[in-house]
Amino acid sequence: MRPRFVDSGAKDTRSGFGAGLVEAAQKDSRIVALAADLTASVKMDAFAKQFPERFFQAGVSEANMIGVAAGLATVGFIPFVGTFANFATGRVYDQIRQSVCYSGKNVKIAASHAGLTLGEDGATHQMLEDIGLMRGLPGMTVISPCDYNQTRLATLAAAQWEGPVYLRFGRPPVPNFTPVDDPTFEIGKIQVLLPGSDGVIFATGHMVWHALQAAYALESKGLFIAVINVHTLKPIDEMGIVEWLERTPVIVTAEEHQVHNGLGDIISHLATKYRPRFVERVAVQDTFGESGKPDELLQKYGLTASHIIAAVERALKRQDR
Amino acid sequence: MSIEELEKIAAQVRRDAIRMIYLAQSGHPGGALGATDIFVALYFAHMKHRPQPFSMDGQGEDVFILSNGHICAAWYAVLARSGYFPIEELKTFRQINSRLQGHPATKEKLPGVRVATGSLGQGLSVAIGIALGKKLRKDPHHVYVMIGDGECNEGQIWEAALFAAHHQVDNLIAIIDRNYKQIDGDTREVLNTDPLEEKWRAFGWETLSLHEAHSLPAILSVLREAVSLSGKGKPIMIIAYTTMGKGVDFMENDYRWHGKSPGPVEYERALAQLPATLQDF
């Protein structure tokens, strides 16, 4: 019998970050935090309240915030900067590149409201290019946890990880299905959530839940599709992924990100490097989003369990040819 | 150290910078020559700092950040001559496999450099972060940062200006290399930053002006004044009215010497005006 992941009650991943940050700060006095006029939205308000002397309000000045964080890291602090994914990456790409990554500073970039599921605010705020931007930077670690519990764990792990980290999470409540203190979570290691011999879905972030739903639906048709949670996009678990590329020619990726430069490209790159395979990608197809409710947007832009099922079926057909 | 000795060092640093740039056939002589006296005053007379062993965190010492990283030839010469790394290494400036990168960097672990700078506008924010860190650690030392006047075109400088005043970062002493020159020409023609002193005052900074920016006694005096004003709730800005290319007559006040090496004839003319006062590298 394959494991059954059950939603223990929907929770937003950003709150997982907020909880993890407070816990990490209680354990380590080197942790400081900076926010850019979105303290409550990014769930840093609990930290700001508990550790007022270690919290710095940067105002709507993200470029300066990244630089100040790099300075605090120089002195030996572990700064977490928090804002929306768009303002945490694209807006401050050069500051992250020079003052953080090139300078080797131990700064943690906490990016909330990533992807389409930010919802009604629309495409100006729906960051879908951030994984690509961040994983292109030498020395950057990129983590995209799948639910509340995992975002809390990822925050705790990022605090202990040496070097810059980009931590991506989202706004709306989503199913919370991984264990509270999941012992299998480790930065840089894939998680095999469901084993399976008929194909594999590599998913990251919010899409992991949808991948599980797709796999369960296919099970009723007699297909056993594996689901792999690729929560760490860099450093990528090459050997862990290659093992699955060897096992099956039916490969699907699912991510709440542009089809370019994200998980689909990562898996395709490994396929061309180690084990040539076709890769079916579920992602946003090189377009901007729009206003709407999270579920409506996922439906319209092709990011639901049924879209993943269709991708698996395409992969199976391709295999038959 | 006497003023005469400081002036001797400054003269040699100018010569070092021109020789480094000529050897590399690339670099930024104008700004380097213009800021030399300030670098020498800071490292040989004013700052309390520890060249060896170099510590990245700068705890228990004053820290300097060069935000306008392109003028690093003279800064590197000052770092070498104050004991951060061997003077001989200056000859590797901008060459392959060197620790002396074209713009300051930490990747090659050059002692004295704490953050990469070059893409403009970023060093002031980093210096603010270091200054906040010193406050959190109860380290009473100061953080110094130089920024260019052309660099004040960058929006991030003004974000940092707001932040430092708002958070009362009063252990920070910034210096603007005010030579009125940037790559494309005079700052008043490219993108006017005047009135610069008033701007910084309006942003809540204690603002001092240094009109004799090549007089070591005047530089040391304004730095002492800045220190005396620190710890009173305001960040401190020194507007230093420097002369780009100072010490080489044909480079002085000529924006075309922002970022190019002299040719062989110009090199000889420059060195003739900058005789060795200490041993060459």
Interface residues (C-beta under 8 A of the other chain):
Chain A: V32 E53 R54 F56 A58 G59 S61 A63 N64 M65 I66 G67 V68 A69 A70 G71 L72 A73 T74 V75 G76 F77 P79 D94 Q95 R97 Q98 S99 Y102 S103 G104 K105
Chain B: M56 D57 G58 Q59 A105 T106 K107 R114 V115 A116 T117 G118 S119 G121 Q122 G123 L124 S125 V126 A127 I128 G129 I130 A131 L132 G133 K134 L136 R137 G155 Q156 E159 A160 L162 F163 H166 H167
